[in-house]
Structures are given as C-alpha cells and as structure tokens.
Amino acid sequence: MGWIATLLTGALIGWLAGKVTDVSKGLFLNMLIGVLGSGLGRWLFGEVLGIGKAYNAGHFSLSGLVFGVMGAVVLIAALRALGLLSSR
C-alpha cells in the first residue's frame, strides 16, 4: 500500500509542478517527476537549507505537497537547463 500512496502522491505533485512550469508529459512522467522531485525537495530544502517542514516533502499533507512541488519545479528547471525536457 505504501508504494501505491507514493505513486499517487507523486502523480499529484508532478501534475501540480507541471501546471506551474507549463510542462505536460503524461501520467508516468508526472509520477516520476513527482517522486524524484519530492526527494530533491526534502534534500534541498531540508538538509541543505535546514527548513524543518521540508522533511514532509512527498507526504500527503499541505507542507509535504508544497515542498514536493517546489522540489519538482527545481527538477524540471534543471532538466530544461540540460536540454532534457521541453515545454510540451
């Protein structure tokens, strides 16, 4: 059940990040971006910047969704900068 919740939350986070950055690549890529972006958000905002609520990134809570989306937006920006992802 934990993996299902992770994938559903990742899909939601990836979809929200896609709306913010105008990227629409489908359900699978949304899940991947959401899950990886949540991990990036937890590391970047929690470990590097020391924001305590960032450790909730990827959890289904308001702070978890916010920091997960922020991490996914950073991931999308990095992928765009490397030329690995386009807008549409």
Buried (B, 14 or more C-beta within 10 A) or exposed (E): EEEEEBBEBBBBBBBBBBEEBEBEBEEEBBBBBBBBBBBBBBBBBBEEEEBEBBBBBBBBBEBBBBBBBBBBBBBBEEBBEEEEBEEE
